[in-house]
Amino acid sequence: MRIGIDAMGGDQAPVQEIAGALACREFLSPDDRIVLVGDESELLANLSEHDGWHDYIEIRHAGQMIGMNETPVEALRSKPDSSVAVLVKMHKDGELDACISAGNTGAYVAAAQMQLRRLPGVHRPGITILTPTYMGLVAICDVGANVNCRPQHLHQYGIMASVYLKAIGDIPSPRVGLLSIGEEDQKGNELVRGARELMKAEENLNFIGNVEGRDLFTGVCDVVVTDGFVGNVVLKLMEGMAEGVLTAILKEVAEAMPDMARLVKQAGGEIVNKYDYNEYGGAPLLGVRGICIICHGASDHRGIKNAVRGAIDLSKRQVNETIVKLLSGSKDS
């Protein structure tokens, strides 16, 4: 495979992107290549201290970059030579088999939808994250690609996320829940009630009904479906709460048992590592004609490396092909 990385996109670019690309050597096959897209002179300056990178890393120059605070579509139009625009165009033209970016998510999603287009039968692509919980992994879709959803969009998110988790998490029949304000059928807004009826009638879903926010952590379901607005709020809330609660617990325990401070700190570090988003690489934009992995802006080299591993898994396990097959037989297609 040829996997492209937006080398200028993340908060710590290009240092972490380069480090991540170098770390991939341990699992890449002899025919695999990493293509770093960004300012050639800056990339070469950072790579010059490393030996052997020419064997599997290539550079594609892109003279512009899109900042995190720029308006996605306007930025893409005014900066056609930006690293993310060049990256996605290379994927569209067949020069890449997958692409990865930790940059402006809106610009990346917009570029993917404009350049790659949607898979046959897909109404709207969705970003799917894997959330580690005490009860196992939970996939949430959508967390930001589509904030103005219709019932059929949520219906398809359930199918796509279920296919993804089945392939990546080796779960034979993922239980799919629809995020609402109560588990009863009549609960939820018009969007949720409409989506529920479509999902209940879907033969390709192991649909268990409405779920509430707390159910993300109790093992009730394996896939949680919601619109991109609510999903993104949930994602950011979980990130902030996890950090805040863990910090508070460690502080209280350390003060109550000062002689155990070292062990408490060690345990806290192990918990942080277990639930670190870098361990899960990135989130695929499911529903586009290609493989697009979206990384957290603060991703370090581990996040980039694991995103590359994830892109390879998506290709090997034929996730896109399975999505198309299931949607072709769906009642909503």
Backbone torsions as a table, in degrees:
resi	resn	phi	psi	omega
1	MET	NA	152.6	172.0
2	ARG	-112.6	114.5	-174.2
3	ILE	-115.1	122.4	-179.1
4	GLY	-95.3	143.7	178.3
5	ILE	-125.3	127.9	172.9
6	ASP	-70.3	98.2	-172.7
7	ALA	-75.7	-9.5	-175.5
8	MET	-112.7	7.2	-169.2
9	GLY	-87.6	-39.0	-171.0
10	GLY	-76.4	171.7	179.8
11	ASP	-62.2	-28.6	-177.2
12	GLN	-115.1	26.0	-179.1
13	ALA	-71.8	149.5	-4.2
14	PRO	-92.7	6.5	-172.9
15	VAL	-59.0	-49.7	-176.9
16	GLN	-72.7	-33.6	177.6
17	GLU	-64.3	-41.8	178.0
18	ILE	-66.4	-44.8	179.4
19	ALA	-61.6	-38.3	178.2
20	GLY	-65.8	-42.1	178.3
21	ALA	-62.4	-41.5	179.2
22	LEU	-65.3	-35.6	-178.5
23	ALA	-70.7	-17.0	-178.5
24	CYS	-72.8	-14.3	-174.6
25	ARG	-57.2	-29.6	-175.2
26	GLU	-65.9	-23.5	-177.2
27	PHE	-124.8	-2.3	178.7
28	LEU	-72.5	145.7	174.7
29	SER	-81.5	164.7	-177.9
30	PRO	-57.8	-26.0	-177.6
31	ASP	-91.9	-8.2	-178.5
32	ASP	-76.7	145.5	178.0
33	ARG	-135.4	143.4	172.6
34	ILE	-106.5	129.2	178.8
35	VAL	-113.6	113.9	177.5
36	LEU	-87.9	122.9	-177.7
37	VAL	-107.3	119.1	-179.0
38	GLY	168.2	-163.5	-179.1
39	ASP	-65.9	113.3	-172.8
40	GLU	-60.0	-44.2	-177.8
41	SER	-64.0	-40.8	179.5
42	GLU	-68.4	-38.8	179.4
43	LEU	-67.5	-43.0	179.2
44	LEU	-64.3	-37.7	179.1
45	ALA	-62.9	-38.2	179.8
46	ASN	-77.5	-29.3	-178.5
47	LEU	-84.2	-17.3	-172.8
48	SER	-60.0	-26.3	-178.3
49	GLU	-84.6	-1.3	-178.9
50	HIS	-110.3	141.3	-179.9
51	ASP	-97.1	146.6	171.2
52	GLY	79.6	3.5	-177.1
53	TRP	-68.5	-25.9	179.1
54	HIS	-59.5	-21.9	-175.6
55	ASP	-66.7	-27.6	-175.9
56	TYR	-144.8	1.1	179.0
57	ILE	-117.3	131.6	175.7
58	GLU	-119.4	162.9	179.9
59	ILE	-123.9	133.4	172.0
60	ARG	-119.7	120.3	-175.9
61	HIS	-71.3	136.6	171.6
62	ALA	-139.7	119.5	-170.8
63	GLY	-84.7	-4.3	-178.5
64	GLN	-127.3	163.4	175.3
65	MET	-142.9	150.9	180.0
66	ILE	-104.7	124.5	-179.1
67	GLY	-76.1	163.7	-177.6
68	MET	-64.4	-28.6	-174.5
69	ASN	-95.3	2.4	-178.6
70	GLU	-81.2	147.8	177.4
71	THR	-69.4	123.0	-170.6
72	PRO	-50.6	-61.6	-173.4
73	VAL	-66.1	-42.7	179.0
74	GLU	-62.1	-41.3	-179.8
75	ALA	-64.5	-40.7	179.2
76	LEU	-64.5	-38.3	179.8
77	ARG	-70.4	-38.2	-177.2
78	SER	-85.5	-15.6	-178.4
79	LYS	-130.0	69.2	-178.6
80	PRO	-66.6	-18.2	179.6
81	ASP	-100.9	20.9	176.5
82	SER	-71.7	155.4	-176.4
83	SER	-59.7	-39.8	-178.7
84	VAL	-72.0	-36.5	178.8
85	ALA	-66.9	-44.0	178.7
86	VAL	-64.7	-41.2	179.9
87	LEU	-57.1	-51.7	-176.4
88	VAL	-69.0	-36.9	177.8
89	LYS	-63.2	-38.3	176.8
90	MET	-61.5	-38.8	177.7
91	HIS	-65.1	-44.7	179.1
92	LYS	-59.6	-41.0	-176.8
93	ASP	-79.4	0.1	178.1
94	GLY	85.7	7.7	178.3
95	GLU	-79.8	-17.7	178.1
96	LEU	-130.8	151.2	175.9
97	ASP	-98.9	-14.6	179.0
98	ALA	-162.5	157.3	177.4
99	CYS	-139.6	152.9	-173.8
100	ILE	-136.4	136.9	176.4
101	SER	-147.7	140.5	173.4
102	ALA	-109.9	17.7	-176.7
103	GLY	-90.0	-152.5	-178.8
104	ASN	-58.2	109.8	-175.6
105	THR	-61.9	-42.3	-179.3
106	GLY	-60.3	-42.8	179.7
107	ALA	-67.2	-39.4	179.8
108	TYR	-64.9	-46.8	179.3
109	VAL	-63.5	-43.2	179.9
110	ALA	-63.3	-43.5	179.0
111	ALA	-62.2	-41.9	-179.4
112	ALA	-64.4	-42.1	-178.3
113	GLN	-71.1	-35.7	-179.1
114	MET	-76.0	-39.1	-174.7
115	GLN	-88.8	-49.0	-174.2
116	LEU	-84.9	-28.7	-175.7
117	ARG	68.8	-178.4	-174.5
118	ARG	-96.0	155.0	172.5
119	LEU	-64.8	151.6	178.0
120	PRO	-54.2	128.4	177.8
121	GLY	91.1	-13.7	-178.1
122	VAL	-84.3	129.4	178.7
123	HIS	-82.8	-46.5	-179.7
124	ARG	-146.1	132.2	174.2
125	PRO	-67.7	156.8	178.8
126	GLY	-138.8	145.5	177.2
127	ILE	-88.4	128.3	-177.8
128	THR	-118.0	119.9	178.0
129	ILE	-104.0	152.8	171.8
130	LEU	-102.9	121.1	-178.5
131	THR	-107.6	120.2	177.6
132	PRO	-76.6	131.3	174.7
133	THR	-130.5	169.7	178.9
134	TYR	-61.3	-26.4	-177.6
135	MET	-93.4	0.5	-179.5
136	GLY	122.0	-176.5	-178.3
137	LEU	-74.9	141.9	174.4
138	VAL	-127.2	129.7	177.2
139	ALA	-95.0	133.9	177.9
140	ILE	-120.2	128.4	179.5
141	CYS	-143.9	123.2	14.7
142	ASP	-109.8	153.1	178.4
143	VAL	-119.9	27.3	173.2
144	GLY	150.4	-6.6	-177.3
145	ALA	-77.4	-35.3	-173.9
146	ASN	-136.0	104.4	-177.0
147	VAL	-92.8	-8.8	178.7
148	ASN	-117.9	78.3	-172.2
149	CYS	-90.0	158.2	169.4
150	ARG	-117.4	162.4	-178.5
151	PRO	-52.6	-40.0	-178.7
152	GLN	-66.5	-26.0	177.1
153	HIS	-67.7	-46.9	179.2
154	LEU	-63.4	-39.1	176.6
155	HIS	-56.1	-47.5	-179.4
156	GLN	-71.3	-31.3	175.8
157	TYR	-60.5	-38.8	177.6
158	GLY	-61.3	-43.0	179.4
159	ILE	-66.2	-48.5	-175.9
160	MET	-65.6	-44.4	-179.4
161	ALA	-67.6	-33.4	177.8
162	SER	-66.1	-42.8	176.8
163	VAL	-61.0	-44.3	-178.9
164	TYR	-61.9	-49.6	-177.1
165	LEU	-68.4	-35.4	177.0
166	LYS	-61.5	-40.1	-178.3
167	ALA	-76.9	-47.3	-174.2
168	ILE	-82.9	-37.9	-177.5
169	GLY	-95.5	-0.6	179.7
170	ASP	54.7	41.6	175.8
171	ILE	-102.8	114.8	-173.5
172	PRO	-57.0	-42.5	-176.9
173	SER	-142.4	80.8	-176.6
174	PRO	-57.1	134.5	175.9
175	ARG	-80.1	125.6	-174.2
176	VAL	-109.3	125.7	177.9
177	GLY	-117.2	148.8	179.1
178	LEU	-104.1	118.6	-175.3
179	LEU	-67.8	126.0	-178.0
180	SER	-148.0	-172.6	-179.1
181	ILE	-98.4	11.0	178.0
182	GLY	178.6	156.7	-175.8
183	GLU	-83.5	-13.9	-179.0
184	GLU	-68.1	149.2	-176.8
185	ASP	-56.0	-38.5	-174.2
186	GLN	-80.8	-7.9	-178.4
187	LYS	-76.6	150.8	177.3
188	GLY	106.6	167.6	178.5
189	ASN	-82.9	-174.9	-177.4
190	GLU	-61.7	-37.4	178.7
191	LEU	-60.7	-49.6	-177.8
192	VAL	-64.7	-44.2	-178.9
193	ARG	-64.6	-38.5	177.5
194	GLY	-66.8	-42.3	179.7
195	ALA	-65.9	-37.0	-179.5
196	ARG	-59.8	-42.6	-179.5
197	GLU	-64.1	-40.7	178.5
198	LEU	-65.6	-41.3	-176.9
199	MET	-72.7	-32.3	177.0
200	LYS	-64.0	-34.2	-176.7
201	ALA	-88.2	-1.1	-175.0
202	GLU	-85.9	117.2	-178.5
203	GLU	-70.8	-23.4	-177.1
204	ASN	-89.5	10.9	179.7
205	LEU	-122.9	138.8	169.5
206	ASN	-92.9	71.8	-172.4
207	PHE	-83.6	127.3	-177.2
208	ILE	-106.4	-1.4	178.1
209	GLY	104.7	-162.9	179.7
210	ASN	-69.8	146.2	172.2
211	VAL	-131.9	157.0	177.9
212	GLU	-103.0	168.5	-177.0
213	GLY	-55.1	-38.9	-178.7
214	ARG	-66.4	-21.1	-177.8
215	ASP	-70.1	-13.3	176.9
216	LEU	-60.4	-25.6	-172.0
217	PHE	-114.5	7.5	-174.7
218	THR	-112.2	4.4	177.9
219	GLY	79.6	13.7	-179.4
220	VAL	-68.0	-37.9	-178.4
221	CYS	-143.6	167.2	179.9
222	ASP	-103.3	-26.2	180.0
223	VAL	-127.6	132.3	175.7
224	VAL	-115.5	126.9	-177.8
225	VAL	-108.3	133.4	177.3
226	THR	-158.2	171.9	176.5
227	ASP	-79.9	164.2	-173.9
228	GLY	-64.6	-28.7	179.4
229	PHE	-68.8	-54.3	179.9
230	VAL	-64.2	-41.2	-178.7
231	GLY	-60.8	-39.1	179.9
232	ASN	-70.3	-37.5	175.8
233	VAL	-62.5	-44.0	178.7
234	VAL	-60.3	-44.5	-179.5
235	LEU	-59.7	-50.6	-178.4
236	LYS	-67.4	-35.2	177.3
237	LEU	-63.4	-43.5	179.9
238	MET	-63.2	-41.9	179.8
239	GLU	-61.1	-47.9	-178.2
240	GLY	-68.7	-40.7	-178.8
241	MET	-66.6	-42.4	-179.4
242	ALA	-58.9	-45.6	-179.6
243	GLU	-67.3	-44.5	-177.3
244	GLY	-66.4	-45.8	-178.6
245	VAL	-65.9	-43.4	-179.6
246	LEU	-63.6	-42.6	178.8
247	THR	-60.9	-44.1	-179.7
248	ALA	-63.8	-43.4	-179.4
249	ILE	-63.6	-46.1	-178.9
250	LEU	-63.1	-37.3	179.8
251	LYS	-66.4	-46.1	-178.9
252	GLU	-65.0	-43.4	-179.3
253	VAL	-65.9	-41.6	-179.8
254	ALA	-64.0	-36.9	179.6
255	GLU	-73.6	-36.0	-179.1
256	ALA	-75.1	-31.4	-178.8
257	MET	-133.2	71.9	-175.4
258	PRO	-58.9	-28.6	179.8
259	ASP	-72.7	-12.8	178.7
260	MET	-103.2	9.1	-173.3
261	ALA	-55.6	-42.2	-177.2
262	ARG	-64.2	-44.5	-179.9
263	LEU	-67.1	-37.5	178.9
264	VAL	-64.3	-42.8	178.9
265	LYS	-63.5	-39.6	178.8
266	GLN	-64.3	-44.2	179.4
267	ALA	-63.6	-40.0	178.5
268	GLY	-62.1	-39.7	178.6
269	GLY	-64.2	-37.7	178.9
270	GLU	-67.2	-37.3	177.9
271	ILE	-66.5	-44.7	179.3
272	VAL	-58.7	-44.6	-180.0
273	ASN	-63.3	-38.8	-178.5
274	LYS	-64.0	-36.3	-175.9
275	TYR	-105.6	14.1	180.0
276	ASP	-72.6	129.0	-179.4
277	TYR	-62.1	-22.1	178.4
278	ASN	-64.5	-26.0	179.8
279	GLU	-70.7	-18.5	-177.2
280	TYR	-108.6	6.3	172.1
281	GLY	73.0	-87.2	-177.1
282	GLY	-161.5	-179.2	-177.6
283	ALA	-110.3	128.6	178.8
284	PRO	-75.3	143.6	170.6
285	LEU	-88.4	94.4	-175.9
286	LEU	-78.5	137.6	176.6
287	GLY	111.0	-5.1	177.5
288	VAL	-99.0	160.0	-179.1
289	ARG	-80.3	73.6	-179.1
290	GLY	160.1	-171.9	178.2
291	ILE	-119.9	110.3	-179.4
292	CYS	-122.1	117.8	179.8
293	ILE	-106.9	128.2	-179.9
294	ILE	-104.3	119.0	179.8
295	CYS	-98.8	155.9	173.7
296	HIS	-61.6	142.5	-178.9
297	GLY	-58.0	-29.9	-178.2
298	ALA	-94.5	15.6	-178.8
299	SER	-57.9	138.2	173.8
300	ASP	-98.9	-167.8	-175.0
301	HIS	-62.0	-29.3	178.2
302	ARG	-67.0	-40.5	178.8
303	GLY	-63.0	-42.2	179.2
304	ILE	-66.4	-44.7	179.6
305	LYS	-60.2	-45.1	-178.6
306	ASN	-71.7	-25.4	174.1
307	ALA	-67.3	-39.2	176.5
308	VAL	-63.2	-43.8	178.0
309	ARG	-61.1	-39.9	179.0
310	GLY	-65.2	-39.2	178.5
311	ALA	-63.0	-40.0	178.2
312	ILE	-64.5	-41.6	178.9
313	ASP	-63.2	-42.6	179.6
314	LEU	-59.1	-40.4	179.8
315	SER	-69.8	-48.4	-177.2
316	LYS	-62.8	-36.2	-176.0
317	ARG	-90.4	3.6	173.4
318	GLN	52.3	49.3	-178.9
319	VAL	-63.4	-45.7	-180.0
320	ASN	-62.0	-42.2	-179.2
321	GLU	-62.7	-39.1	179.2
322	THR	-68.3	-39.5	177.8
323	ILE	-59.4	-47.5	-180.0
324	VAL	-60.5	-43.1	-178.9
325	LYS	-62.0	-45.1	-178.1
326	LEU	-70.8	-38.6	-179.8
327	LEU	-68.9	-28.7	179.8
328	SER	-65.7	-25.2	179.5
329	GLY	-104.7	5.6	-178.4
330	SER	-78.2	149.1	178.9
331	LYS	-68.4	-16.0	-177.6
332	ASP	-95.7	-2.5	-175.6
333	SER	-76.8	NA	NA
